[in-house]
Amino acid sequence: MPGGTRRAKKPSEYVIHGSWPNAVIESRRAAQIAQTVSRRLAEAMTRQGLSANALAKASGVNRQVIANILAGQVWIDTVTLADLEEVLDEMLWPQHVAWPRNPQGEALEPLSE
């Protein structure tokens, strides 16, 4: 597998309890970022009244890929991210380097940024 086993688990498989994308998840930075992107995408689509089909048509991103991102089933790639952000005119990628840290030094994803 390219990249080793770092992508062996899907983002939503890091859920400890709750429902994706608002669940409490393990302290794995990539999964936290994927969760934030998923949540922001869902919120932007709701605000703008866009279905996955409408967003797919406008962005050129496959509808199933959008559904998979929303469900935490895939790791988003930069081309897809850029295409979605351009159409939505909103940032989906979080400023994760500024997230607070716990006493062990692990980044804590805030529920809102």
N, C-alpha and C positions, 0 to 999 in steps of 0.2 A: 504494500500500500504506500503510495507517495506520501511523504511527510511522516512516516512511521505510524504509530498508533494514536497519535494526538487527536485524530478525527474519527476514531473508531466508535465513539459514542456520539449520538445526535445531541444537539443542544438541550432538547427537552428531557433527555435522560438524566440530566443533572438535577432535576427537581427533587427536593426533599419532601415538601408538602405544599399543597395548593395546586392551582391550575395555571398552566402556561398561558400567557406570558407574565402573569402576576404572582407566580409561585415563589416560595423561598427556595433558592437553589444552592448547590455546593459552591464553595469559593474557588471557582475556576474562571479566570478572567475572560477567556474566549466565550464561555457559556454565558457569562454575565453580559457581555457585549451583544451576543446574539439575542439574548432575552430583551435587552433594551431596544435593539433594532426592531425586533418583532412587535414589541409594545408600541413603539413610536409609529411603525407602519400602520398598525391597526387604528391607532388614534388619528393619524393623518387621513386615512381612508374614510373614517367616520366623519371627521370634521368637513371633509370635502365632498361627502356623499358619493364616494366611488366604490363600486363593487370590484372584486378581483378581475372580472371580465373587462370592465371599463378601464381599469388601471393597466391591464395587460395590453389592451389595444393602444392606449396612449403612449406606453413606455416601450413596447416591443419585448417586454419580459413575459415569458410564458405564464399563463394563468396558474398552472399547476406549481410552478416555481414560487409564485407569490403565495399560494396556499401553503406550500411547504415551509416557507419562511415564517408565515404567521403561526404555524403549528409547531415551530421549533424542530422540524424534521431534517433541515439542511443547514450547512454553514454557508452563509451568504458570501458571494464573491464580489470583488470590487467593481466589475463591469455592471453587474446587476444593481448593486448599491448606487452607483453613479446614475444609472438610468432611472431608477425609482426616485432618487432625490431630485433629479432634474425636473421630472414631470410633476412631482408633488410640490416642488419649490420649498422643501423643508429638509433640514438635517435629520437623518436617521441615525448616523453613527454618533455615539456618545463621546463626551470629553472624559474618557475613562481614566486618564492619567491624573485627573484632579479629584477622583473619588476619595472619600475618607478611608482610613485604614484602621483595622482592629489592632489590639495589642500585639498580635503575632505578625503584624505587617501585611496582612492580606487586605486587598482592596474590597471595600464594601459598596456594592452597587446601590445607590439611592433609588427609591421608587419613582422619584421625579427629579428632573435636572433643570 
